């Protein structure tokens, strides 16, 4: 059979599966191609960057051999093995059926990506095509043999490729052609190691597979949620765990960069960092489902990241607490479906976003309320954050959505400043901290009064995006969830209904705020974006809170239907293209999924 050199086009975002080891992660397409992998950390340079470019920028395809005039065949079936991050993909071919198991074992040493091919029926010709390109596809490594192993070296990095199959090189790609019959199991492994060190140990694929399965089974057993949406909740929790950087407890927003919010547009950002906002709400979901150890680790990460300088709290940090996340564009990568530029780093790191103080304080408060072991520095940090807010809460900022337009007095930012003060007052009232209680009660009242006077449109009976504006913003849906006003307040109900009218897509999902098409809007960017999935979950929450539980359940289950076949969600849903968009998978989508499931379960608002 004639075979051709690999020509692979990145799939739709929902075509990808996530595998990872709690230090980095890979995306595997339906046709068996690994199109994205950064080594050794989430925020390291990619060795497979085909997701953001072409086959020239690195990939690893493992699947049935295919004819020269055909695209690589897509798996007929794929699933995670039980409640784990072990991916199993099966192909039905004219010659038989084959299964590929992909996983990354949780590690203390060298990161590994292991792929095991198993014959199910017949005799199936297979091919592995490995094209490593370091530095996001820009650097072709030196590939050679070392004591019988294949190694690719470039600068500080080396990647070791191990398999029992014979391999050969062609067109700067390493190939293996082989055939599997029923019962055959053939393993392929890549391992990263600094190039100046000794080679990593030879892999033990079968033992690693068992250890990985045991790890996930034991971890999932800690989940305290046993409601009707358990499958969706467990998959979201596993995803959040996979996005946690094990050595430090930092949580990345997503394992990818520059997957576009607007296909073909410029709304492309690097999400491989720890947003305090995203991490704080992730901690909330973990605590409420039984995962105190992850919450404790995140709190320790926070205290290290902020140590000594809480007045200059950043909205995001590196996964080890790094502060400098300078933004750059990789002009040799055309971008996912030509959505450029491709960015690494994130220039929003030094924006002023006052809402972050509220999210961090709320997370610390929840940890305190759920019995997380007391940490005196955490309480001290909370007091320092409030002292900062005393002086700055009434300033304009860039807001929750990191607008790159002018600063404004965003209502959500003021509400979350109120949350920060309110939760700190509760900490003092509990006797676990000392502070000027009456002074901060007055501050809490001042912020509340300011928001209700300047951020509320009486004529339309709705809060607005910012003081003096007419625009709406989906972040206003958090007003009742944060306890700023009760759910039955007419202003809350009016805001929910206004957002339903003005920010809903035709299929009922929620936009973050109005964009201006080809013109620059409040966010300072051209183009549009899809429905923001977190905001749509917030709407379901609010509908349940105001008693419209059937409507809430229907919206929630409609949102669940947007997940890909493996239960994963990106940041947004494009209602025009009917597909997922934005970085993937996205913590900020999976966290509210968990929260809404918990709320609906508590209310009894579920079908079946």
N, C-alpha and C positions, 0 to 999 in steps of 0.2 A: 504494500500500500504506500502510495506517495504521501510524504509528510512535508510540511513546510516549516520554515522558521516561524517562531511564534509571533503572531500579530494579534494583540489583545486590546480591546477598547473597554474602558472602565464601565461598569454596570450602573444601573440606577442605584441611588443611595440605599433604597430598601432591599437591593439584591445582596447586601453584605451581611456577613455574620461577624460577631465580635469574639475573639479569643484573647486571653491575657493572663498575666501572672502576678498582678498587683504591683507591677513596676513599669510595665509597658503593655502594649496591646497591638494586635494585628487585625486587619479586616480581610475577610475571605469572601470572594465573590461566588455566585452560584455555579460558575464554570470551573471552580477549583483553583482560582487564581488569588494569591495573596498580593493585594495591590497597595497595601500600606503597612509599614512596620518601622518604628523608630527604635534604635538600640543604642545604649541599654535602658534608657528611661523614656517615659512618655514624651518629654520635651527634647530628646536627642534628635540628631539629624536622621532622616529616613534613609534606610537602605533599599526599600521598595517604595517608590513615589509615583508609580504608574497611575494611581488614583487621581493625581493632579496633573498628569501629563500624558505620555504615551508609553508604549512598551519599552522605549529607549531609556526610560527613567527608572526602570527596575520593577521586577515582579517575580513571582514564583508560581507557575502553574503546574498542578498535578491532577491528571485525569485521563480519561480514555484518549488514545491516539486518534487523530482526526485527519480526514482527507485534506489535501492541499487547497481545495476550493471551498472548504466549509469552515464556519466559525467553530471555536471550541464548544463541545456540547455542554449543556447545562444539566446539573443534577436533577434527576426526576423527583427526588425526595431529600430533605435535610431536616435535622432536628438536633437539639441538644440532648445529650445522654442524661435522662432524668433531670434532676435539679442541679445541673453543673454547667460549666463553661467548656465542656468537651463537645465539639461539633462533629456530627456524623452526616456525611453526604453520600448518596447512592445514585449511581448511573445505571440505567437499563440500556444496553447496547444490543445490536443484532447478534453479538457473540456471547452475551451473558451479562451478568450484573456484578458490579464492583462497589465496594464501600471504601471511603477515605475518612479516617478519623484525625481531626486536627485539634491540637491543644498546646498550651504553654504551661508547664508544671510550675506551681508556686515555688519560689527559689530563695536560697541564701547565696548561691554562687552564680555561675554564668547563666545568663538568660538563654532559654532554648525554645525553639518552635519545632514541634515534633509532628510528623505526618505519617500515619500508618495505613498502608494500602492492604485491603483484605478481599480476596476472591470470594464471591457469594455463589455464583453459578457460571457455568461455561468457562471459556478461556478468553480473557479480555486483554488485548494489547493496550499498554499504558505508556505514558510519557511524562517525565518530569523535566521541566524547562526552568532553570534557575538563572536569572539575570540580576546580579547584585550591582547596584549603583550607589555609591556612598554620597554623602552630602546632598541629599534630596535630588538624586539623579544626575548630579553634575560630574562626579568623579568615577572613572572606571578603575576598579581595583586591580592589583596584580594577583591573578589567580594561578596557583601552582600546587603541586603535591608536596606534602611534608609527612614522611613516615607513613605513607599509604593513605593519608587523609587529604582532602581538598581544602585549601584555605585561601581566602580572599583578603588582601591586606591593602590598606590605604591610610597613610598617616598614623593616627593613634589607634585605629580600629582594625580588628581582624574578625572575620566570620568563618567558622569552621563548618564544613559540610560533610556529613557522615551518612553512608548507606552501604548496604551489602551489594547493591547493584553496580555494574560497570558503568562508568560515566565517560563522557567525551566532551570536548569543547568545540564549538562552532559559532562563528559570528559573535564572539565575546559572550557566549552563553554556555552554561554547563547543562548537558542533557543526560538523561538515562532513559533507555527504551527497554521495556520488559513486558512479560505476560504473566497474569495471575490466574490461577485456577482455584476451585473451592478449597478453602482451608489455608491457602497461602497468606502469609502476613509479612509484608516487606516495609521496613521503616526508613524514613528519611528525617534527618535532623540538621538544623543549623544552630550554632552556638556562638555567642559573641564573647570576645575577650580583648582587653587592651593589647595592642600589637607588640608591646615590649615584654609581655609576660609569657610564661610557659603555656602550651596549648591547654585548653579546657579538658577535663576528663572525658573519656569516651562515653557517649550517652548510653543509657539503659532504657530504651523506649517503653517496654512492657511494664517494668517496675515503676517508671514515671507515670504511666497511664493509671495504674492502680492507685498510686499515691495521690494523684490529682483527683480522681473520683472520690477517694476517701476524704480528702480535704473538703470538697464541696458538700458532700453528704453531711459531714459533721457540722459544717458551718450553717447549713440550712436548718438543721435540727434546733438551732437556737431561736428561730422565728416564732414569735408568740401570736401571730395572726393566723386564724384558722377559719376565716369567713368565706363567703361565696366567690370572692375574686382572688382566691389564694394563688392560682396559677400566675395571674398577671402581677400580683404583688411580689411573689417569689422571684420571678424573672427580673423585675425591676430592682429588687434588692441585690440579686447577684450582679446585675449590671453596675449598680452603685459600688459594690465591693470591688468589682474589676477596675473601677475608675479611681480607687484609692491607692496611693503610693505607699506600699507597705512599710518601707524603712522609716518614714516620717509621719504618716497619718494624713498627709495632704491629699485633697480630693480634686482631681482635674474636672473641669466642666465637660470635656469631651476628649477623646484620644486623637482628634484630627485637627488640622488647620485648613481654612480656606474652602471648605465645602460651602457653596454659595447659598445665601438666603434668597437670592433672585438669580435664577439660571441665566448666565450670560452677563450678569451685572457685576458691580464692584463691592457688594456687601459680603466680603469674604474676610474672616477673622481667624486668628489663632486661639483656640480654646484649650490648649494643653497646659493650662495653669490653674491655680487654685483661686477662684473667686470667693471672697469671704461670704458673699450673699449665697451663692450656690452651695458652698460647703456648709454654711450654717443651716440652711433648710434641709440639706442632706442629713446632717446630724440629727435634726428633729425627727425625720422619718425613721432613722436607725434606732433612736431611743424608743420611739413608740412601737417598734416591732421587736424589741428585745436585744438590740445589739449595743450594749453599753461599752464594750471594749473599743469598738470603732469610734464611738463618741468620745471616750476618754482620750484616745490617740489624737483625734482632731483637736480637742481642747489643748493638749500639750503642744501640738504643732502651732496653733494660734498663739499661744503664749511665747513660744520661741520666735515666731515671725515678727510679732509686735514688740517684743522685749525692748525696753529702754526708750521707745519712741511712739507711744500710743497716740500722741497728738498728731502725728503724721501718718495715721492709719491709711494704708493703701486699699484700693478696692480688690486687688489681686496680688498674689505673690507667686514665685516659683514653687514647685512641689517640695523643695527643701527649705522654703522661706526666703528665697532670693527676692530682692527688691527691684533690680534692674532688669526690665523685660523689653529692651529696646526693639522697636518695630522696624522690619526691613522687608523688601520685596524681592522675590526670587524670579528674576526676569527670564530665566531659561525654562521655566515651567509655564505652559500655556494656561493651566488651571483646569479644574473639573468642567468638562463640556465647554471649554474656552471661556470660563468665568475668571477673568483676571482682575486685579493682580493676585498672585499667591503671596500671602504674608506669613512671616514668622515673627514671633514677639508680638507685643500688643501695646500700642501707644496709649491706650486708655488706662494703663496702670496708675498713672499719676493724676487722673481726673479727681475732682471733688464730687463724691456721691454720699450725701449725708445719710441716706437710707441705710448704708452699710452699718452704721453705728447701732441702728435699731435691730438689724438682723443678727449681728454678733451678740448683742445684749440679750435678745430673745433666746438665742441658742444656749448661752450661759445660764440663763434663768431656767430653761427647760431642764438642763442637766442637773441643776440644783434641785428642782422640784421632783425629779424622777430618781433621786437618790444617788447620783453620780458622786463619787467620793469628793469631799470638800478640797478645794485648792485655794489657799489664801491669796495667791497671786492673781487668780482669776477674778476674785472679788475686788482686789485692788485695781486691776485693769478696768473693770466695769466702772468703778468710781472715777478713774482718770478719763474715761471716755465721756462721761457725763459732764465733767468739768470742761472738757473741750466743747461739748455741745452748748453749754451755757453761753459761750461766747460766739458761737458760729451757727446755731440752728436757723437763724433768720437770714442767712446769706443764700443767694442763688447758687445752684449747682448744676452738674450735668445729668443727674437723675439716674434712675434704675436702668435705663436703656442705653446709657453711655453715649448720649448724643454728641455729635461733633459740630453742632451748631452752637449758638451763644448760650451761656448759662441762663437758667430761669428758676423761678420759685416753684419747683414741682411739688404738687400737693402730696404725692406719695412720699417724697423725701421728708416733708414736715410731719406726716403721720408717723413715719418710722422714727423720727427724732422723739416724738411723743412716746412711742413704744419704749425706746431706750430709757427715757426718764421714768416711765411708769414701772418697768421691770426692776429698775434700780431702787425705786421707792419700796417695792415689795421685798427686795433683798434686805434693805435696812429694817423694815417692819418685822421681818422674820428674826431679827437679832443676829444675823450672820455678817453684818457690816455696819460701819458707823458713817454717818454723813449728815449734812444739813437738811433734815427731813422737811421742815416747813418751807424752807427756801425752794426745795425741788418740787414740792407739791404746788407751790405757786408757779414755778416754771412749767410744770405739766399743764396747769390750767391755762397759762398764757399761750402755749403752743396750740392747745385745743381750740381756744377762742380765735386765734389767728387763722387757723385753717377753716373753721366754720364761717368766718366773716369774709375771708378773701379768696377761698378756694371753692366756694359754693355758688352756683348760679340759681337764684331763687325763681327766676322766670321759667327755667326748664326743669327745676327740681332735680339737679344733678351736681355732684362735684365735677370739677374740670381738671384738665391735665396740669395746668399751672395757674398761678394767680393772674387774673385778668384775661385769661384766654377763654375761647369758646370750645376748643378741642376737648375731646374725651381721651381717656387713657385706661387701658385694661388694668393697670396696677391699682386703680381705685377699687377694684373688686376685693382687695385685701383689707379695706377699712373695717368691715364687720369681723373678718377672720382674726384681726389683730386686737379686737376689742375696743377700737377707737370709738365706735358707736354700736349700739345693739342692732341685730338684724332686722328688728321690726320698726326701726326708725324710718320715717317716711323719706328722709334724704338718702338713706341706704337703698331702699327699694327703688326710689326714683333713679338713682345712679345705675343700679343693675339693669333696669328697663331701658335706660338711655343707651347703655353700652350694647345691649341686645339689638336695639334699633340701628345704631350708627356704626358699630364696629363689627357686626356679624357678617360673615361671608354667606353666599347663597345656601351653603350646606350647613349653616348654623355654627360654624367655628368662629373664634374671636381673634381679631387683629390686635396688635399691641396699641396702635394709635394710627391716625390717618397719615398716609404717606402721600407724596405729591407727584407720583409717576415720574416723568422725565425731569421734573424740577426738584430743586433742593427744598426739603421741608424742615420740620423742627429738628430732625436728626442731622441736618447738614449734608445729606447724601442724596444722589439721584436714584431713581428707580423705585420699585415697589418691593414688597416682601409677602410671604405667605402668612397664613393664620398661625399665630404663636401658640404652640400646644399647651404650654403651661397656663396661659391665660384662659384657654378653653376649659381646662380642668378647674381653674379658679371659678369660672362661671358655674360649673356644675356644683361646686361647693356652696356658692352663694345661693343658688336656687334651692338647694336642700335646706340651707339655714333659714330661708324665708318661707319654708313650708311647701315649696313646689317640688316635692320629692320625686314624683313620677317623671317630670320634665328633666330633673337632675340626672336620674338614672338613665334615661334615654340618651342624653347628651354624653354621659360617661361611657356607655356601652358603644356609642357611635365612635367615640375617641379610641376606645380599645380596638375597634375594627381597623383603625389606621395603622396599627403596629404591623411590622412585616411578619412573615411566617414564623419567625423566631421570637416574636414578642418585643422587638426593639423599635425605638422611636428616635427620630432626629429632632432638631429644634423646632421645625415648622412644617406645615402642610400647605402645598401650593394648590389652591382650589381650581386654578385654570388648567394646570397640567395634571392634576390628580396624582400627585406624588410627593414624597417627603423631600424636604430641602433643609439645608443648614448642616452644621457639624453633627457627627453621628458616632455612636449613640450619645444622647444628650442627657446629662444628669438633671438638668432643669425641666425636662419633660417627664422623666421617670419618678422624680420625687413627688410632684403633685398627683401623679397617678396613684401612688401609694396613699397619700393623704386623703384623696377623694374616696378611694375604696374603703378606708377606715371610717370616714364620715358616713357614707351610705350604709355600710354594714351596721354601724351603731344605730342608725335611724330605721333599719329594716327595709330600706328602699332599694330592693333588688328583685330581679325577676326570678322565675323558676319556682 
